[in-house]
Amino acid sequence: MKDTLINVRDLALGHGGKPLCSGVSFEICKGDCIMLCGANGSGKTTLLKAILTMAGEETVMIPTRIPKVAGFTLREFVRISCFTRSDLGGRLSDADEMSLDAALRRLSIDHLEDRDISTLSDGEFQKAGIASAVVRKASVILLDEPTAFLDAENRISVLRTLRELCGTTAIVFSTHDLHDGLSVATKVFAIGSDGIFRCAEEDMDKCVETIFHKV
């Protein structure tokens, strides 16, 4: 039996007073790696934000296009990102520092921990953001187009990292890189231009083709 983390029934999505999609129902379970797709303006980001609002504090959404401000090492950036677990001085407990070490190793960026984040590649920096969610003990990690603007090598690396994390958590990521996304997804959430939400664990490619055929 699957370990259900989030259960949503008959959600209606809208943005700026405009209805986007209604009758949205789905489950997010431990081990899921979910690709969220749809045309621009279909409601993907709105859905991710809705999930974050409805879910508990163990759900973490990693912002997109975080500026790589010079003056912070990768380790400092991850530590600062774990603000929900730090004290007033921004310090983590010894146990969380150990978790930070483990997260950097797990994401294969431990050798970069002393590098200034302004010198990191976009793929390396994306993994640093994912590491912060791991340290924060996220049961569900939400990512809005985590592979946008990445080259092919970094795109595949980030997606494979997400898939590997699904043994202990659930991942929901929106993307326009459908081929690469499908290669790691265990489930698809798809929003069509007809305003209909679709969910598929089997025949995921057909689900994707259906919504884009209607665009």
C-alpha positions as CSV (number, residue, x, y, z in Angstrom):
1,M,0.0,0.0,0.0
2,K,1.3,3.4,-0.9
3,D,2.1,6.0,1.8
4,T,-0.1,8.9,0.8
5,L,1.4,12.3,1.7
6,I,-1.1,14.7,0.1
7,N,-4.6,14.0,-1.0
8,V,-6.5,16.7,-3.0
9,R,-10.1,16.5,-4.2
10,D,-12.0,18.8,-6.6
11,L,-9.6,21.7,-6.4
12,A,-10.3,24.7,-8.6
13,L,-7.4,26.8,-9.9
14,G,-7.4,30.4,-11.0
15,H,-5.1,33.3,-11.4
16,G,-5.8,37.1,-11.5
17,G,-9.5,36.4,-11.4
18,K,-9.3,34.1,-14.4
19,P,-10.4,30.4,-13.9
20,L,-7.8,28.0,-15.2
21,C,-8.8,24.5,-14.2
22,S,-11.4,22.8,-12.0
23,G,-12.1,19.3,-10.7
24,V,-8.4,18.8,-9.9
25,S,-8.0,15.6,-7.9
26,F,-4.8,13.6,-7.1
27,E,-2.7,11.9,-4.5
28,I,1.0,12.4,-3.9
29,C,2.6,9.4,-2.3
30,K,6.0,8.6,-0.9
31,G,8.3,7.6,-3.8
32,D,6.5,9.5,-6.5
33,C,8.5,11.5,-9.0
34,I,5.8,13.5,-10.7
35,M,6.2,15.5,-13.9
36,L,3.7,18.4,-14.2
37,C,3.2,19.7,-17.7
38,G,1.0,22.0,-19.6
39,A,1.0,25.0,-22.0
40,N,2.2,28.4,-20.8
41,G,-0.4,30.0,-18.6
42,S,-2.3,26.7,-18.0
43,G,-1.8,26.8,-14.3
44,K,1.3,24.8,-13.5
45,T,2.9,27.3,-11.1
46,T,-0.5,28.1,-9.6
47,L,-1.0,24.4,-8.9
48,L,2.4,24.1,-7.2
49,K,1.7,27.1,-5.0
50,A,-1.7,25.6,-4.1
51,I,-0.1,22.4,-3.1
52,L,2.4,24.3,-0.9
53,T,-0.4,26.3,0.7
54,M,-2.5,23.2,1.5
55,A,0.4,21.0,2.6
56,G,2.2,20.9,6.0
57,E,5.6,22.5,6.8
58,E,7.4,19.3,5.6
59,T,6.5,20.4,2.0
60,V,9.2,22.6,0.5
61,M,9.0,24.6,-2.7
62,I,12.4,25.5,-4.3
63,P,12.1,29.0,-5.9
64,T,13.3,29.4,-9.5
65,R,15.9,31.8,-10.7
66,I,17.5,32.5,-7.3
67,P,20.3,35.1,-7.9
68,K,23.8,33.7,-7.4
69,V,25.0,36.6,-5.2
70,A,28.7,36.7,-4.7
71,G,30.1,36.4,-1.2
72,F,28.4,33.2,-0.1
73,T,29.9,29.7,-0.3
74,L,27.7,26.9,-1.4
75,R,27.6,25.6,2.2
76,E,26.7,29.0,3.5
77,F,23.9,29.2,0.9
78,V,22.4,25.9,1.9
79,R,22.7,26.7,5.6
80,I,20.9,30.1,5.1
81,S,18.2,28.3,3.0
82,C,17.4,26.1,6.0
83,F,16.1,29.1,8.0
84,T,13.2,27.1,9.4
85,R,15.6,24.9,11.3
86,S,18.2,27.5,12.3
87,D,18.4,29.6,15.5
88,L,18.2,33.4,15.6
89,G,21.9,33.6,14.8
90,G,21.4,31.5,11.7
91,R,23.1,28.5,13.2
92,L,22.1,24.9,12.6
93,S,22.3,22.2,15.3
94,D,25.1,19.7,15.1
95,A,22.7,17.1,13.9
96,D,21.5,19.4,11.1
97,E,25.1,20.2,10.1
98,M,25.7,16.5,9.8
99,S,22.5,16.3,7.7
100,L,23.9,19.1,5.5
101,D,27.2,17.1,5.0
102,A,25.2,14.1,4.1
103,A,23.0,16.0,1.6
104,L,26.0,17.6,-0.1
105,R,27.5,14.1,-0.5
106,R,24.2,12.6,-1.7
107,L,23.9,15.3,-4.4
108,S,27.6,14.9,-5.3
109,I,28.4,18.6,-4.6
110,D,30.3,18.2,-1.4
111,H,33.6,19.0,-3.2
112,L,32.1,22.4,-4.0
113,E,31.0,23.4,-0.5
114,D,33.7,26.2,-0.2
115,R,33.1,27.6,-3.7
116,D,31.5,31.0,-4.0
117,I,28.0,30.4,-5.4
118,S,28.5,33.0,-8.1
119,T,31.1,30.7,-9.7
120,L,28.8,27.6,-9.8
121,S,27.1,26.4,-12.9
122,D,23.3,26.6,-13.0
123,G,23.1,22.8,-12.6
124,E,25.3,22.9,-9.5
125,F,23.4,25.7,-8.0
126,Q,20.1,23.9,-8.6
127,K,21.4,21.0,-6.7
128,A,22.4,23.3,-3.8
129,G,18.7,24.3,-3.7
130,I,17.6,20.7,-3.6
131,A,20.1,20.0,-0.8
132,S,18.5,22.6,1.3
133,A,15.1,20.8,1.0
134,V,16.8,17.6,2.0
135,V,18.3,19.1,5.1
136,R,14.9,20.6,6.0
137,K,13.6,17.0,6.0
138,A,11.1,17.7,3.3
139,S,8.6,14.9,2.7
140,V,7.5,16.6,-0.6
141,I,9.7,18.8,-2.7
142,L,8.1,21.1,-5.3
143,L,10.2,22.5,-8.2
144,D,9.0,25.0,-10.9
145,E,10.9,24.3,-14.1
146,P,14.1,23.1,-12.4
147,T,15.8,22.4,-15.7
148,A,15.0,25.7,-17.4
149,F,18.1,27.3,-19.0
150,L,20.3,24.2,-18.2
151,D,22.4,22.6,-20.9
152,A,21.7,19.0,-21.8
153,E,24.3,17.5,-19.4
154,N,23.1,19.5,-16.3
155,R,19.5,18.9,-17.3
156,I,19.9,15.2,-17.2
157,S,22.0,15.3,-14.0
158,V,19.4,17.3,-12.1
159,L,16.5,15.1,-13.2
160,R,18.4,11.9,-12.3
161,T,19.1,13.5,-8.9
162,L,15.4,14.1,-8.4
163,R,14.5,10.5,-9.3
164,E,17.1,9.2,-6.9
165,L,15.7,11.2,-4.0
166,C,12.3,9.6,-4.4
167,G,13.2,6.7,-2.2
168,T,12.7,8.8,0.9
169,T,10.4,11.6,-0.4
170,A,8.1,12.7,-3.2
171,I,9.0,15.1,-6.0
172,V,6.7,17.2,-8.1
173,F,8.5,19.2,-10.9
174,S,7.0,21.3,-13.7
175,T,8.9,21.2,-17.0
176,H,8.7,21.9,-20.7
177,D,11.4,19.3,-21.3
178,L,8.9,16.5,-21.8
179,H,11.2,13.8,-23.2
180,D,13.7,14.1,-20.4
181,G,11.0,14.5,-17.8
182,L,9.2,11.4,-18.8
183,S,12.4,9.4,-18.6
184,V,12.5,9.9,-14.8
185,A,8.8,10.4,-13.9
186,T,6.7,7.7,-12.2
187,K,3.5,9.8,-12.6
188,V,2.3,12.7,-14.8
189,F,0.1,15.6,-13.9
190,A,-1.1,17.4,-17.0
191,I,-3.2,20.5,-17.5
192,G,-4.7,20.9,-21.0
193,S,-5.7,24.0,-22.8
194,D,-9.3,22.8,-22.4
195,G,-8.9,23.4,-18.6
196,I,-9.0,19.7,-17.8
197,F,-6.6,18.2,-15.3
198,R,-5.3,14.7,-16.1
199,C,-3.2,12.3,-14.0
200,A,-1.5,9.1,-15.3
201,E,0.8,6.5,-13.9
202,E,0.5,4.3,-17.0
203,D,0.6,5.5,-20.6
204,M,2.2,8.7,-19.4
205,D,3.4,9.6,-22.9
206,K,-0.2,9.3,-24.3
207,C,-1.5,11.6,-21.5
208,V,1.1,14.2,-22.5
209,E,0.2,13.8,-26.2
210,T,-3.5,14.3,-25.4
211,I,-3.1,17.7,-23.8
212,F,-0.7,19.1,-26.3
213,H,-2.8,17.8,-29.2
214,K,-5.5,20.2,-27.9
215,V,-3.2,23.2,-27.7
